[in-house]
Amino acid sequence: MDEGEKQRITVDIYNRTYTIVGPESESHVRLVAGLVDQKMKELHEMNRQLDTTRLAVLTAVNTMNDYQKLKEDYATLLGSLRKKEDK
């Protein structure tokens, strides 16, 4: 596959089938879909009253929270590395 060429990959997330279109590898898309599926199932176990839409939103909020924390940690590490390089 050429760089930037998009492919279609069918995945199952929380008992629904989705077609993901993008340049990422099939293994990457399947990994991400699996993580989303796993997180939705975890949240469902904690609160069985949540419908699929609420589970999806909570999954997105949890994921973005984790992402933001990682970005902050990364920025802190870069700052520390630059300080050491400047010495």
N, CA, C and O atoms as a Maestro MAE file, in Angstrom:
{
 s_m_m2io_version
 :::
 2.0.0
}

f_m_ct {
 s_m_title
 :::
 protein
 m_atom[348] {
  # First column is atom index #
  i_m_mmod_type
  r_m_x_coord
  r_m_y_coord
  r_m_z_coord
  i_m_residue_number
  s_m_chain_name
  s_m_pdb_residue_name
  s_m_pdb_atom_name
  i_m_atomic_number
  :::
  1 25 0.842 -1.179 0.000 1 A "MET " " N  " 7
  2 3 0.000 0.000 0.000 1 A "MET " " CA " 6
  3 2 0.886 1.240 0.000 1 A "MET " " C  " 6
  4 15 1.845 1.317 0.768 1 A "MET " " O  " 8
  5 25 0.572 2.217 -0.859 2 A "ASP " " N  " 7
  6 3 1.337 3.449 -0.935 2 A "ASP " " CA " 6
  7 2 1.083 4.303 0.294 2 A "ASP " " C  " 6
  8 15 0.016 4.243 0.904 2 A "ASP " " O  " 8
  9 25 2.100 5.111 0.651 3 A "GLU " " N  " 7
  10 3 1.958 6.000 1.789 3 A "GLU " " CA " 6
  11 2 0.810 6.967 1.537 3 A "GLU " " C  " 6
  12 15 0.726 7.559 0.461 3 A "GLU " " O  " 8
  13 25 -0.065 7.134 2.506 4 A "GLY " " N  " 7
  14 3 -1.199 8.024 2.370 4 A "GLY " " CA " 6
  15 2 -2.416 7.385 1.726 4 A "GLY " " C  " 6
  16 15 -3.502 7.965 1.742 4 A "GLY " " O  " 8
  17 25 -2.248 6.190 1.157 5 A "GLU " " N  " 7
  18 3 -3.382 5.491 0.566 5 A "GLU " " CA " 6
  19 2 -4.288 4.983 1.675 5 A "GLU " " C  " 6
  20 15 -3.819 4.424 2.666 5 A "GLU " " O  " 8
  21 25 -5.582 5.181 1.501 6 A "LYS " " N  " 7
  22 3 -6.526 4.770 2.534 6 A "LYS " " CA " 6
  23 2 -7.039 3.365 2.262 6 A "LYS " " C  " 6
  24 15 -7.174 2.933 1.118 6 A "LYS " " O  " 8
  25 25 -7.317 2.678 3.348 7 A "GLN " " N  " 7
  26 3 -7.905 1.345 3.237 7 A "GLN " " CA " 6
  27 2 -9.127 1.259 4.138 7 A "GLN " " C  " 6
  28 15 -9.295 2.055 5.062 7 A "GLN " " O  " 8
  29 25 -9.962 0.296 3.857 8 A "ARG " " N  " 7
  30 3 -11.188 0.079 4.619 8 A "ARG " " CA " 6
  31 2 -11.007 -1.191 5.450 8 A "ARG " " C  " 6
  32 15 -10.657 -2.249 4.927 8 A "ARG " " O  " 8
  33 25 -11.252 -1.062 6.752 9 A "ILE " " N  " 7
  34 3 -11.102 -2.196 7.660 9 A "ILE " " CA " 6
  35 2 -12.383 -2.302 8.478 9 A "ILE " " C  " 6
  36 15 -12.833 -1.325 9.076 9 A "ILE " " O  " 8
  37 25 -12.956 -3.483 8.496 10 A "THR " " N  " 7
  38 3 -14.183 -3.725 9.244 10 A "THR " " CA " 6
  39 2 -13.818 -4.293 10.614 10 A "THR " " C  " 6
  40 15 -13.067 -5.262 10.724 10 A "THR " " O  " 8
  41 25 -14.368 -3.666 11.652 11 A "VAL " " N  " 7
  42 3 -14.091 -4.078 13.034 11 A "VAL " " CA " 6
  43 2 -15.408 -4.166 13.799 11 A "VAL " " C  " 6
  44 15 -16.412 -3.573 13.405 11 A "VAL " " O  " 8
  45 25 -15.386 -4.911 14.888 12 A "ASP " " N  " 7
  46 3 -16.529 -4.983 15.790 12 A "ASP " " CA " 6
  47 2 -16.173 -4.279 17.091 12 A "ASP " " C  " 6
  48 15 -15.159 -4.572 17.725 12 A "ASP " " O  " 8
  49 25 -17.037 -3.342 17.471 13 A "ILE " " N  " 7
  50 3 -16.870 -2.625 18.729 13 A "ILE " " CA " 6
  51 2 -18.209 -2.671 19.453 13 A "ILE " " C  " 6
  52 15 -19.220 -2.177 18.953 13 A "ILE " " O  " 8
  53 25 -18.199 -3.257 20.613 14 A "TYR " " N  " 7
  54 3 -19.378 -3.364 21.471 14 A "TYR " " CA " 6
  55 2 -20.568 -3.928 20.692 14 A "TYR " " C  " 6
  56 15 -21.663 -3.366 20.672 14 A "TYR " " O  " 8
  57 25 -20.299 -5.059 20.059 15 A "ASN " " N  " 7
  58 3 -21.315 -5.834 19.333 15 A "ASN " " CA " 6
  59 2 -21.916 -5.108 18.128 15 A "ASN " " C  " 6
  60 15 -23.026 -5.424 17.701 15 A "ASN " " O  " 8
  61 25 -21.187 -4.142 17.586 16 A "ARG " " N  " 7
  62 3 -21.616 -3.462 16.365 16 A "ARG " " CA " 6
  63 2 -20.449 -3.453 15.393 16 A "ARG " " C  " 6
  64 15 -19.287 -3.391 15.796 16 A "ARG " " O  " 8
  65 25 -20.772 -3.515 14.112 17 A "THR " " N  " 7
  66 3 -19.747 -3.544 13.079 17 A "THR " " CA " 6
  67 2 -19.543 -2.141 12.521 17 A "THR " " C  " 6
  68 15 -20.500 -1.433 12.207 17 A "THR " " O  " 8
  69 25 -18.276 -1.757 12.404 18 A "TYR " " N  " 7
  70 3 -17.907 -0.446 11.861 18 A "TYR " " CA " 6
  71 2 -16.858 -0.645 10.781 18 A "TYR " " C  " 6
  72 15 -16.022 -1.545 10.867 18 A "TYR " " O  " 8
  73 25 -16.912 0.201 9.767 19 A "THR " " N  " 7
  74 3 -15.866 0.216 8.750 19 A "THR " " CA " 6
  75 2 -15.036 1.463 8.983 19 A "THR " " C  " 6
  76 15 -15.541 2.585 8.931 19 A "THR " " O  " 8
  77 25 -13.754 1.250 9.242 20 A "ILE " " N  " 7
  78 3 -12.814 2.341 9.498 20 A "ILE " " CA " 6
  79 2 -12.037 2.581 8.211 20 A "ILE " " C  " 6
  80 15 -11.497 1.644 7.623 20 A "ILE " " O  " 8
  81 25 -11.982 3.840 7.773 21 A "VAL " " N  " 7
  82 3 -11.253 4.198 6.565 21 A "VAL " " CA " 6
  83 2 -10.108 5.113 6.958 21 A "VAL " " C  " 6
  84 15 -10.318 6.133 7.614 21 A "VAL " " O  " 8
  85 25 -8.885 4.745 6.553 22 A "GLY " " N  " 7
  86 3 -7.739 5.580 6.871 22 A "GLY " " CA " 6
  87 2 -6.448 4.955 6.402 22 A "GLY " " C  " 6
  88 15 -6.446 3.828 5.906 22 A "GLY " " O  " 8
  89 25 -5.347 5.672 6.553 23 A "PRO " " N  " 7
  90 3 -4.052 5.192 6.075 23 A "PRO " " CA " 6
  91 2 -3.324 4.258 7.042 23 A "PRO " " C  " 6
  92 15 -2.281 3.703 6.697 23 A "PRO " " O  " 8
  93 25 -3.866 4.082 8.250 24 A "GLU " " N  " 7
  94 3 -3.185 3.259 9.245 24 A "GLU " " CA " 6
  95 2 -3.222 1.787 8.841 24 A "GLU " " C  " 6
  96 15 -4.079 1.355 8.071 24 A "GLU " " O  " 8
  97 25 -2.271 1.036 9.382 25 A "SER " " N  " 7
  98 3 -2.213 -0.395 9.082 25 A "SER " " CA " 6
  99 2 -3.416 -1.110 9.684 25 A "SER " " C  " 6
  100 15 -4.027 -0.635 10.641 25 A "SER " " O  " 8
  101 25 -3.736 -2.243 9.111 26 A "GLU " " N  " 7
  102 3 -4.857 -3.030 9.617 26 A "GLU " " CA " 6
  103 2 -4.620 -3.436 11.064 26 A "GLU " " C  " 6
  104 15 -5.545 -3.394 11.876 26 A "GLU " " O  " 8
  105 25 -3.396 -3.827 11.398 27 A "SER " " N  " 7
  106 3 -3.113 -4.260 12.770 27 A "SER " " CA " 6
  107 2 -3.308 -3.106 13.752 27 A "SER " " C  " 6
  108 15 -3.789 -3.318 14.865 27 A "SER " " O  " 8
  109 25 -2.943 -1.897 13.355 28 A "HIS " " N  " 7
  110 3 -3.115 -0.731 14.232 28 A "HIS " " CA " 6
  111 2 -4.603 -0.444 14.451 28 A "HIS " " C  " 6
  112 15 -5.036 -0.217 15.581 28 A "HIS " " O  " 8
  113 25 -5.373 -0.457 13.373 29 A "VAL " " N  " 7
  114 3 -6.808 -0.187 13.475 29 A "VAL " " CA " 6
  115 2 -7.476 -1.244 14.350 29 A "VAL " " C  " 6
  116 15 -8.318 -0.918 15.186 29 A "VAL " " O  " 8
  117 25 -7.104 -2.494 14.161 30 A "ARG " " N  " 7
  118 3 -7.707 -3.566 14.970 30 A "ARG " " CA " 6
  119 2 -7.314 -3.429 16.439 30 A "ARG " " C  " 6
  120 15 -8.132 -3.694 17.320 30 A "ARG " " O  " 8
  121 25 -6.081 -3.023 16.714 31 A "LEU " " N  " 7
  122 3 -5.642 -2.802 18.090 31 A "LEU " " CA " 6
  123 2 -6.465 -1.693 18.739 31 A "LEU " " C  " 6
  124 15 -6.967 -1.861 19.851 31 A "LEU " " O  " 8
  125 25 -6.604 -0.569 18.055 32 A "VAL " " N  " 7
  126 3 -7.364 0.563 18.600 32 A "VAL " " CA " 6
  127 2 -8.822 0.172 18.814 32 A "VAL " " C  " 6
  128 15 -9.396 0.472 19.861 32 A "VAL " " O  " 8
  129 25 -9.420 -0.488 17.841 33 A "ALA " " N  " 7
  130 3 -10.816 -0.920 17.971 33 A "ALA " " CA " 6
  131 2 -10.975 -1.875 19.156 33 A "ALA " " C  " 6
  132 15 -11.961 -1.803 19.890 33 A "ALA " " O  " 8
  133 25 -10.017 -2.752 19.334 34 A "GLY " " N  " 7
  134 3 -10.055 -3.679 20.463 34 A "GLY " " CA " 6
  135 2 -9.977 -2.971 21.797 34 A "GLY " " C  " 6
  136 15 -10.647 -3.361 22.753 34 A "GLY " " O  " 8
  137 25 -9.158 -1.926 21.866 35 A "LEU " " N  " 7
  138 3 -9.045 -1.157 23.104 35 A "LEU " " CA " 6
  139 2 -10.342 -0.412 23.406 35 A "LEU " " C  " 6
  140 15 -10.765 -0.343 24.560 35 A "LEU " " O  " 8
  141 25 -10.971 0.142 22.377 36 A "VAL " " N  " 7
  142 3 -12.250 0.829 22.566 36 A "VAL " " CA " 6
  143 2 -13.310 -0.168 23.042 36 A "VAL " " C  " 6
  144 15 -14.063 0.112 23.975 36 A "VAL " " O  " 8
  145 25 -13.359 -1.314 22.400 37 A "ASP " " N  " 7
  146 3 -14.303 -2.365 22.782 37 A "ASP " " CA " 6
  147 2 -14.091 -2.778 24.236 37 A "ASP " " C  " 6
  148 15 -15.049 -2.909 24.999 37 A "ASP " " O  " 8
  149 25 -12.846 -2.979 24.609 38 A "GLN " " N  " 7
  150 3 -12.512 -3.386 25.981 38 A "GLN " " CA " 6
  151 2 -12.944 -2.320 26.990 38 A "GLN " " C  " 6
  152 15 -13.518 -2.647 28.028 38 A "GLN " " O  " 8
  153 25 -12.671 -1.045 26.689 39 A "LYS " " N  " 7
  154 3 -13.025 0.040 27.607 39 A "LYS " " CA " 6
  155 2 -14.542 0.142 27.755 39 A "LYS " " C  " 6
  156 15 -15.043 0.349 28.861 39 A "LYS " " O  " 8
  157 25 -15.274 -0.001 26.652 40 A "MET " " N  " 7
  158 3 -16.736 0.061 26.736 40 A "MET " " CA " 6
  159 2 -17.273 -1.082 27.591 40 A "MET " " C  " 6
  160 15 -18.196 -0.881 28.379 40 A "MET " " O  " 8
  161 25 -16.711 -2.265 27.446 41 A "LYS " " N  " 7
  162 3 -17.146 -3.409 28.248 41 A "LYS " " CA " 6
  163 2 -16.811 -3.204 29.724 41 A "LYS " " C  " 6
  164 15 -17.606 -3.568 30.591 41 A "LYS " " O  " 8
  165 25 -15.661 -2.633 30.018 42 A "GLU " " N  " 7
  166 3 -15.287 -2.340 31.410 42 A "GLU " " CA " 6
  167 2 -16.279 -1.363 32.037 42 A "GLU " " C  " 6
  168 15 -16.741 -1.571 33.159 42 A "GLU " " O  " 8
  169 25 -16.599 -0.305 31.308 43 A "LEU " " N  " 7
  170 3 -17.538 0.684 31.827 43 A "LEU " " CA " 6
  171 2 -18.932 0.085 31.997 43 A "LEU " " C  " 6
  172 15 -19.641 0.424 32.945 43 A "LEU " " O  " 8
  173 25 -19.321 -0.784 31.105 44 A "HIS " " N  " 7
  174 3 -20.619 -1.448 31.213 44 A "HIS " " CA " 6
  175 2 -20.672 -2.325 32.467 44 A "HIS " " C  " 6
  176 15 -21.701 -2.389 33.140 44 A "HIS " " O  " 8
  177 25 -19.570 -2.994 32.774 45 A "GLU " " N  " 7
  178 3 -19.518 -3.825 33.981 45 A "GLU " " CA " 6
  179 2 -19.693 -2.974 35.239 45 A "GLU " " C  " 6
  180 15 -20.272 -3.436 36.222 45 A "GLU " " O  " 8
  181 25 -19.202 -1.750 35.214 46 A "MET " " N  " 7
  182 3 -19.303 -0.870 36.377 46 A "MET " " CA " 6
  183 2 -20.692 -0.263 36.518 46 A "MET " " C  " 6
  184 15 -21.128 0.054 37.625 46 A "MET " " O  " 8
  185 25 -21.395 -0.101 35.378 47 A "ASN " " N  " 7
  186 3 -22.726 0.492 35.424 47 A "ASN " " CA " 6
  187 2 -23.567 -0.076 34.283 47 A "ASN " " C  " 6
  188 15 -23.539 0.428 33.160 47 A "ASN " " O  " 8
  189 25 -24.300 -1.116 34.588 48 A "ARG " " N  " 7
  190 3 -25.083 -1.832 33.570 48 A "ARG " " CA " 6
  191 2 -26.281 -1.039 33.058 48 A "ARG " " C  " 6
  192 15 -26.904 -1.442 32.076 48 A "ARG " " O  " 8
  193 25 -26.616 0.074 33.697 49 A "GLN " " N  " 7
  194 3 -27.759 0.874 33.250 49 A "GLN " " CA " 6
  195 2 -27.410 1.790 32.069 49 A "GLN " " C  " 6
  196 15 -28.306 2.332 31.421 49 A "GLN " " O  " 8
  197 25 -26.133 1.960 31.792 50 A "LEU " " N  " 7
  198 3 -25.739 2.874 30.723 50 A "LEU " " CA " 6
  199 2 -26.084 2.299 29.354 50 A "LEU " " C  " 6
  200 15 -25.813 1.133 29.069 50 A "LEU " " O  " 8
  201 25 -26.688 3.137 28.510 51 A "ASP " " N  " 7
  202 3 -26.956 2.699 27.140 51 A "ASP " " CA " 6
  203 2 -25.689 2.866 26.296 51 A "ASP " " C  " 6
  204 15 -24.688 3.412 26.760 51 A "ASP " " O  " 8
  205 25 -25.750 2.397 25.074 52 A "THR " " N  " 7
  206 3 -24.567 2.403 24.206 52 A "THR " " CA " 6
  207 2 -24.032 3.817 23.970 52 A "THR " " C  " 6
  208 15 -22.820 4.029 23.957 52 A "THR " " O  " 8
  209 25 -24.930 4.776 23.784 53 A "THR " " N  " 7
  210 3 -24.490 6.156 23.545 53 A "THR " " CA " 6
  211 2 -23.730 6.702 24.740 53 A "THR " " C  " 6
  212 15 -22.672 7.309 24.574 53 A "THR " " O  " 8
  213 25 -24.248 6.500 25.929 54 A "ARG " " N  " 7
  214 3 -23.562 6.992 27.136 54 A "ARG " " CA " 6
  215 2 -22.236 6.258 27.352 54 A "ARG " " C  " 6
  216 15 -21.245 6.861 27.765 54 A "ARG " " O  " 8
  217 25 -22.228 4.961 27.071 55 A "LEU " " N  " 7
  218 3 -20.969 4.213 27.173 55 A "LEU " " CA " 6
  219 2 -19.929 4.768 26.205 55 A "LEU " " C  " 6
  220 15 -18.758 4.915 26.554 55 A "LEU " " O  " 8
  221 25 -20.367 5.072 24.988 56 A "ALA " " N  " 7
  222 3 -19.441 5.612 23.985 56 A "ALA " " CA " 6
  223 2 -18.887 6.971 24.418 56 A "ALA " " C  " 6
  224 15 -17.694 7.237 24.270 56 A "ALA " " O  " 8
  225 25 -19.761 7.825 24.954 57 A "VAL " " N  " 7
  226 3 -19.307 9.148 25.406 57 A "VAL " " CA " 6
  227 2 -18.353 9.007 26.589 57 A "VAL " " C  " 6
  228 15 -17.320 9.675 26.625 57 A "VAL " " O  " 8
  229 25 -18.678 8.157 27.548 58 A "LEU " " N  " 7
  230 3 -17.786 7.955 28.695 58 A "LEU " " CA " 6
  231 2 -16.448 7.356 28.259 58 A "LEU " " C  " 6
  232 15 -15.401 7.701 28.808 58 A "LEU " " O  " 8
  233 25 -16.486 6.468 27.279 59 A "THR " " N  " 7
  234 3 -15.247 5.907 26.740 59 A "THR " " CA " 6
  235 2 -14.407 7.008 26.112 59 A "THR " " C  " 6
  236 15 -13.195 7.062 26.320 59 A "THR " " O  " 8
  237 25 -15.047 7.887 25.344 60 A "ALA " " N  " 7
  238 3 -14.328 8.999 24.725 60 A "ALA " " CA " 6
  239 2 -13.737 9.931 25.778 60 A "ALA " " C  " 6
  240 15 -12.590 10.360 25.654 60 A "ALA " " O  " 8
  241 25 -14.512 10.246 26.813 61 A "VAL " " N  " 7
  242 3 -14.023 11.132 27.877 61 A "VAL " " CA " 6
  243 2 -12.850 10.489 28.608 61 A "VAL " " C  " 6
  244 15 -11.842 11.149 28.862 61 A "VAL " " O  " 8
  245 25 -12.972 9.214 28.947 62 A "ASN " " N  " 7
  246 3 -11.877 8.516 29.616 62 A "ASN " " CA " 6
  247 2 -10.624 8.483 28.741 62 A "ASN " " C  " 6
  248 15 -9.514 8.699 29.226 62 A "ASN " " O  " 8
  249 25 -10.810 8.217 27.469 63 A "THR " " N  " 7
  250 3 -9.677 8.135 26.548 63 A "THR " " CA " 6
  251 2 -8.991 9.484 26.399 63 A "THR " " C  " 6
  252 15 -7.762 9.561 26.414 63 A "THR " " O  " 8
  253 25 -9.774 10.547 26.255 64 A "MET " " N  " 7
  254 3 -9.182 11.881 26.122 64 A "MET " " CA " 6
  255 2 -8.504 12.315 27.416 64 A "MET " " C  " 6
  256 15 -7.490 13.012 27.380 64 A "MET " " O  " 8
  257 25 -9.052 11.910 28.554 65 A "ASN " " N  " 7
  258 3 -8.402 12.192 29.829 65 A "ASN " " CA " 6
  259 2 -7.035 11.517 29.889 65 A "ASN " " C  " 6
  260 15 -6.046 12.142 30.271 65 A "ASN " " O  " 8
  261 25 -6.984 10.253 29.513 66 A "ASP " " N  " 7
  262 3 -5.705 9.530 29.489 66 A "ASP " " CA " 6
  263 2 -4.732 10.179 28.510 66 A "ASP " " C  " 6
  264 15 -3.549 10.331 28.811 66 A "ASP " " O  " 8
  265 25 -5.233 10.557 27.345 67 A "TYR " " N  " 7
  266 3 -4.406 11.198 26.325 67 A "TYR " " CA " 6
  267 2 -3.828 12.522 26.842 67 A "TYR " " C  " 6
  268 15 -2.642 12.800 26.664 67 A "TYR " " O  " 8
  269 25 -4.675 13.332 27.481 68 A "GLN " " N  " 7
  270 3 -4.216 14.620 27.997 68 A "GLN " " CA " 6
  271 2 -3.148 14.436 29.076 68 A "GLN " " C  " 6
  272 15 -2.164 15.175 29.111 68 A "GLN " " O  " 8
  273 25 -3.338 13.462 29.944 69 A "LYS " " N  " 7
  274 3 -2.328 13.185 30.978 69 A "LYS " " CA " 6
  275 2 -1.003 12.767 30.341 69 A "LYS " " C  " 6
  276 15 0.063 13.198 30.782 69 A "LYS " " O  " 8
  277 25 -1.069 11.927 29.306 70 A "LEU " " N  " 7
  278 3 0.148 11.503 28.611 70 A "LEU " " CA " 6
  279 2 0.845 12.679 27.933 70 A "LEU " " C  " 6
  280 15 2.072 12.770 27.950 70 A "LEU " " O  " 8
  281 25 0.066 13.576 27.339 71 A "LYS " " N  " 7
  282 3 0.654 14.766 26.722 71 A "LYS " " CA " 6
  283 2 1.375 15.623 27.758 71 A "LYS " " C  " 6
  284 15 2.472 16.122 27.511 71 A "LYS " " O  " 8
  285 25 0.748 15.785 28.915 72 A "GLU " " N  " 7
  286 3 1.361 16.575 29.987 72 A "GLU " " CA " 6
  287 2 2.633 15.905 30.492 72 A "GLU " " C  " 6
  288 15 3.643 16.574 30.712 72 A "GLU " " O  " 8
  289 25 2.588 14.584 30.676 73 A "ASP " " N  " 7
  290 3 3.780 13.845 31.102 73 A "ASP " " CA " 6
  291 2 4.891 13.959 30.065 73 A "ASP " " C  " 6
  292 15 6.058 14.129 30.418 73 A "ASP " " O  " 8
  293 25 4.532 13.865 28.792 74 A "TYR " " N  " 7
  294 3 5.500 13.974 27.707 74 A "TYR " " CA " 6
  295 2 6.148 15.362 27.708 74 A "TYR " " C  " 6
  296 15 7.364 15.483 27.558 74 A "TYR " " O  " 8
  297 25 5.333 16.402 27.878 75 A "ALA " " N  " 7
  298 3 5.871 17.764 27.913 75 A "ALA " " CA " 6
  299 2 6.812 17.938 29.101 75 A "ALA " " C  " 6
  300 15 7.857 18.577 28.977 75 A "ALA " " O  " 8
  301 25 6.454 17.381 30.233 76 A "THR " " N  " 7
  302 3 7.311 17.455 31.420 76 A "THR " " CA " 6
  303 2 8.642 16.747 31.169 76 A "THR " " C  " 6
  304 15 9.705 17.270 31.505 76 A "THR " " O  " 8
  305 25 8.574 15.556 30.577 77 A "LEU " " N  " 7
  306 3 9.800 14.810 30.269 77 A "LEU " " CA " 6
  307 2 10.677 15.552 29.271 77 A "LEU " " C  " 6
  308 15 11.898 15.593 29.427 77 A "LEU " " O  " 8
  309 25 10.065 16.135 28.251 78 A "LEU " " N  " 7
  310 3 10.842 16.910 27.283 78 A "LEU " " CA " 6
  311 2 11.521 18.094 27.958 78 A "LEU " " C  " 6
  312 15 12.684 18.396 27.689 78 A "LEU " " O  " 8
  313 25 10.777 18.761 28.840 79 A "GLY " " N  " 7
  314 3 11.353 19.891 29.572 79 A "GLY " " CA " 6
  315 2 12.534 19.457 30.413 79 A "GLY " " C  " 6
  316 15 13.556 20.143 30.439 79 A "GLY " " O  " 8
  317 25 12.420 18.342 31.095 80 A "SER " " N  " 7
  318 3 13.514 17.820 31.919 80 A "SER " " CA " 6
  319 2 14.711 17.464 31.058 80 A "SER " " C  " 6
  320 15 15.854 17.746 31.421 80 A "SER " " O  " 8
  321 25 14.449 16.850 29.926 81 A "LEU " " N  " 7
  322 3 15.537 16.468 29.013 81 A "LEU " " CA " 6
  323 2 16.257 17.696 28.484 81 A "LEU " " C  " 6
  324 15 17.485 17.704 28.410 81 A "LEU " " O  " 8
  325 25 15.529 18.713 28.124 82 A "ARG " " N  " 7
  326 3 16.154 19.952 27.611 82 A "ARG " " CA " 6
  327 2 16.998 20.632 28.680 82 A "ARG " " C  " 6
  328 15 18.072 21.159 28.389 82 A "ARG " " O  " 8
  329 25 16.508 20.620 29.929 83 A "LYS " " N  " 7
  330 3 17.273 21.219 31.026 83 A "LYS " " CA " 6
  331 2 18.598 20.486 31.211 83 A "LYS " " C  " 6
  332 15 19.630 21.118 31.432 83 A "LYS " " O  " 8
  333 25 18.575 19.157 31.124 84 A "LYS " " N  " 7
  334 3 19.798 18.370 31.282 84 A "LYS " " CA " 6
  335 2 20.748 18.619 30.130 84 A "LYS " " C  " 6
  336 15 21.963 18.649 30.323 84 A "LYS " " O  " 8
  337 25 20.207 18.800 28.924 85 A "GLU " " N  " 7
  338 3 21.050 19.049 27.754 85 A "GLU " " CA " 6
  339 2 21.699 20.421 27.818 85 A "GLU " " C  " 6
  340 15 22.801 20.613 27.304 85 A "GLU " " O  " 8
  341 25 21.015 21.386 28.451 86 A "ASP " " N  " 7
  342 3 21.528 22.755 28.543 86 A "ASP " " CA " 6
  343 2 22.639 22.899 29.584 86 A "ASP " " C  " 6
  344 15 23.372 23.888 29.576 86 A "ASP " " O  " 8
  345 25 22.764 21.924 30.473 87 A "LYS " " N  " 7
  346 3 23.785 22.015 31.533 87 A "LYS " " CA " 6
  347 2 25.150 21.721 30.997 87 A "LYS " " C  " 6
  348 15 26.127 21.752 31.745 87 A "LYS " " O  " 8
  :::
 }
 m_bond[347] {
  # First column is bond index #
  i_m_from
  i_m_to
  i_m_order
  :::
  1 1 2 1
  2 2 3 1
  3 3 4 2
  4 3 5 1
  5 5 6 1
  6 6 7 1
  7 7 8 2
  8 7 9 1
  9 9 10 1
  10 10 11 1
  11 11 12 2
  12 11 13 1
  13 13 14 1
  14 14 15 1
  15 15 16 2
  16 15 17 1
  17 17 18 1
  18 18 19 1
  19 19 20 2
  20 19 21 1
  21 21 22 1
  22 22 23 1
  23 23 24 2
  24 23 25 1
  25 25 26 1
  26 26 27 1
  27 27 28 2
  28 27 29 1
  29 29 30 1
  30 30 31 1
  31 31 32 2
  32 31 33 1
  33 33 34 1
  34 34 35 1
  35 35 36 2
  36 35 37 1
  37 37 38 1
  38 38 39 1
  39 39 40 2
  40 39 41 1
  41 41 42 1
  42 42 43 1
  43 43 44 2
  44 43 45 1
  45 45 46 1
  46 46 47 1
  47 47 48 2
  48 47 49 1
  49 49 50 1
  50 50 51 1
  51 51 52 2
  52 51 53 1
  53 53 54 1
  54 54 55 1
  55 55 56 2
  56 55 57 1
  57 57 58 1
  58 58 59 1
  59 59 60 2
  60 59 61 1
  61 61 62 1
  62 62 63 1
  63 63 64 2
  64 63 65 1
  65 65 66 1
  66 66 67 1
  67 67 68 2
  68 67 69 1
  69 69 70 1
  70 70 71 1
  71 71 72 2
  72 71 73 1
  73 73 74 1
  74 74 75 1
  75 75 76 2
  76 75 77 1
  77 77 78 1
  78 78 79 1
  79 79 80 2
  80 79 81 1
  81 81 82 1
  82 82 83 1
  83 83 84 2
  84 83 85 1
  85 85 86 1
  86 86 87 1
  87 87 88 2
  88 87 89 1
  89 89 90 1
  90 90 91 1
  91 91 92 2
  92 91 93 1
  93 93 94 1
  94 94 95 1
  95 95 96 2
  96 95 97 1
  97 97 98 1
  98 98 99 1
  99 99 100 2
  100 99 101 1
  101 101 102 1
  102 102 103 1
  103 103 104 2
  104 103 105 1
  105 105 106 1
  106 106 107 1
  107 107 108 2
  108 107 109 1
  109 109 110 1
  110 110 111 1
  111 111 112 2
  112 111 113 1
  113 113 114 1
  114 114 115 1
  115 115 116 2
  116 115 117 1
  117 117 118 1
  118 118 119 1
  119 119 120 2
  120 119 121 1
  121 121 122 1
  122 122 123 1
  123 123 124 2
  124 123 125 1
  125 125 126 1
  126 126 127 1
  127 127 128 2
  128 127 129 1
  129 129 130 1
  130 130 131 1
  131 131 132 2
  132 131 133 1
  133 133 134 1
  134 134 135 1
  135 135 136 2
  136 135 137 1
  137 137 138 1
  138 138 139 1
  139 139 140 2
  140 139 141 1
  141 141 142 1
  142 142 143 1
  143 143 144 2
  144 143 145 1
  145 145 146 1
  146 146 147 1
  147 147 148 2
  148 147 149 1
  149 149 150 1
  150 150 151 1
  151 151 152 2
  152 151 153 1
  153 153 154 1
  154 154 155 1
  155 155 156 2
  156 155 157 1
  157 157 158 1
  158 158 159 1
  159 159 160 2
  160 159 161 1
  161 161 162 1
  162 162 163 1
  163 163 164 2
  164 163 165 1
  165 165 166 1
  166 166 167 1
  167 167 168 2
  168 167 169 1
  169 169 170 1
  170 170 171 1
  171 171 172 2
  172 171 173 1
  173 173 174 1
  174 174 175 1
  175 175 176 2
  176 175 177 1
  177 177 178 1
  178 178 179 1
  179 179 180 2
  180 179 181 1
  181 181 182 1
  182 182 183 1
  183 183 184 2
  184 183 185 1
  185 185 186 1
  186 186 187 1
  187 187 188 2
  188 187 189 1
  189 189 190 1
  190 190 191 1
  191 191 192 2
  192 191 193 1
  193 193 194 1
  194 194 195 1
  195 195 196 2
  196 195 197 1
  197 197 198 1
  198 198 199 1
  199 199 200 2
  200 199 201 1
  201 201 202 1
  202 202 203 1
  203 203 204 2
  204 203 205 1
  205 205 206 1
  206 206 207 1
  207 207 208 2
  208 207 209 1
  209 209 210 1
  210 210 211 1
  211 211 212 2
  212 211 213 1
  213 213 214 1
  214 214 215 1
  215 215 216 2
  216 215 217 1
  217 217 218 1
  218 218 219 1
  219 219 220 2
  220 219 221 1
  221 221 222 1
  222 222 223 1
  223 223 224 2
  224 223 225 1
  225 225 226 1
  226 226 227 1
  227 227 228 2
  228 227 229 1
  229 229 230 1
  230 230 231 1
  231 231 232 2
  232 231 233 1
  233 233 234 1
  234 234 235 1
  235 235 236 2
  236 235 237 1
  237 237 238 1
  238 238 239 1
  239 239 240 2
  240 239 241 1
  241 241 242 1
  242 242 243 1
  243 243 244 2
  244 243 245 1
  245 245 246 1
  246 246 247 1
  247 247 248 2
  248 247 249 1
  249 249 250 1
  250 250 251 1
  251 251 252 2
  252 251 253 1
  253 253 254 1
  254 254 255 1
  255 255 256 2
  256 255 257 1
  257 257 258 1
  258 258 259 1
  259 259 260 2
  260 259 261 1
  261 261 262 1
  262 262 263 1
  263 263 264 2
  264 263 265 1
  265 265 266 1
  266 266 267 1
  267 267 268 2
  268 267 269 1
  269 269 270 1
  270 270 271 1
  271 271 272 2
  272 271 273 1
  273 273 274 1
  274 274 275 1
  275 275 276 2
  276 275 277 1
  277 277 278 1
  278 278 279 1
  279 279 280 2
  280 279 281 1
  281 281 282 1
  282 282 283 1
  283 283 284 2
  284 283 285 1
  285 285 286 1
  286 286 287 1
  287 287 288 2
  288 287 289 1
  289 289 290 1
  290 290 291 1
  291 291 292 2
  292 291 293 1
  293 293 294 1
  294 294 295 1
  295 295 296 2
  296 295 297 1
  297 297 298 1
  298 298 299 1
  299 299 300 2
  300 299 301 1
  301 301 302 1
  302 302 303 1
  303 303 304 2
  304 303 305 1
  305 305 306 1
  306 306 307 1
  307 307 308 2
  308 307 309 1
  309 309 310 1
  310 310 311 1
  311 311 312 2
  312 311 313 1
  313 313 314 1
  314 314 315 1
  315 315 316 2
  316 315 317 1
  317 317 318 1
  318 318 319 1
  319 319 320 2
  320 319 321 1
  321 321 322 1
  322 322 323 1
  323 323 324 2
  324 323 325 1
  325 325 326 1
  326 326 327 1
  327 327 328 2
  328 327 329 1
  329 329 330 1
  330 330 331 1
  331 331 332 2
  332 331 333 1
  333 333 334 1
  334 334 335 1
  335 335 336 2
  336 335 337 1
  337 337 338 1
  338 338 339 1
  339 339 340 2
  340 339 341 1
  341 341 342 1
  342 342 343 1
  343 343 344 2
  344 343 345 1
  345 345 346 1
  346 346 347 1
  347 347 348 2
  :::
 }
}
